[in-house]
Amino acid sequence: MVLVEACLSELIQAHFKTDVREIDVIVFIHTHSRDDNYNPHLHVILVKGAFFPSNQDWKGF
């Protein structure tokens, strides 16, 4: 789950060509499919917006 956050953070920073944005991500493991088959996978919620730690302001993408 930490790797998912790191990859998304790198992708966002590359897109905006800056490293001062921080993202908020919620990641959780889901182990079964709807028909109860074992199917481990991750669900990722990426919060719309970014946090600028230098001036404590929040900005939307």
C-alpha positions in Angstrom: 0.0 0.0 0.0 2.9 2.3 0.6 4.2 1.6 -2.9 0.8 2.6 -4.4 1.0 6.0 -2.6 4.7 6.4 -3.7 3.8 5.7 -7.3 0.8 8.0 -7.4 2.8 10.8 -5.7 5.6 10.4 -8.3 3.1 10.5 -11.1 1.3 13.6 -9.8 4.7 15.4 -9.3 5.8 14.5 -12.8 2.5 15.7 -14.3 2.7 19.1 -12.5 6.5 19.2 -12.8 7.0 20.1 -9.2 7.8 18.2 -6.0 6.1 20.6 -3.5 2.7 19.0 -3.9 1.6 16.2 -1.5 -1.3 14.0 -2.2 -3.8 12.2 0.1 -4.5 8.5 -0.8 -6.7 5.9 0.9 -5.6 2.4 0.0 -7.1 -0.8 1.2 -6.9 -4.5 0.5 -9.9 -6.4 -0.8 -9.4 -10.2 -0.7 -12.5 -11.6 -2.3 -14.6 -11.0 -5.4 -18.4 -10.7 -5.5 -18.8 -14.5 -5.9 -16.5 -15.2 -2.9 -13.5 -16.3 -5.0 -10.1 -15.5 -3.5 -9.1 -12.4 -5.5 -6.7 -10.1 -3.6 -6.5 -6.6 -5.0 -6.2 -3.0 -3.9 -8.8 -0.3 -3.9 -7.4 3.2 -4.2 -9.1 6.5 -3.5 -7.1 9.6 -4.6 -8.4 12.8 -3.0 -9.0 15.6 -5.4 -6.7 18.4 -4.5 -3.1 18.9 -3.3 -1.5 20.2 -0.2 1.4 22.7 -0.4 3.4 22.2 2.8 5.5 25.4 2.3 2.6 27.7 2.8 0.0 25.4 4.4 -2.6 26.1 1.6 -4.8 23.6 -0.1 -5.3 23.8 -3.9 -7.5 21.8 -6.1 -6.0 20.2 -9.2 
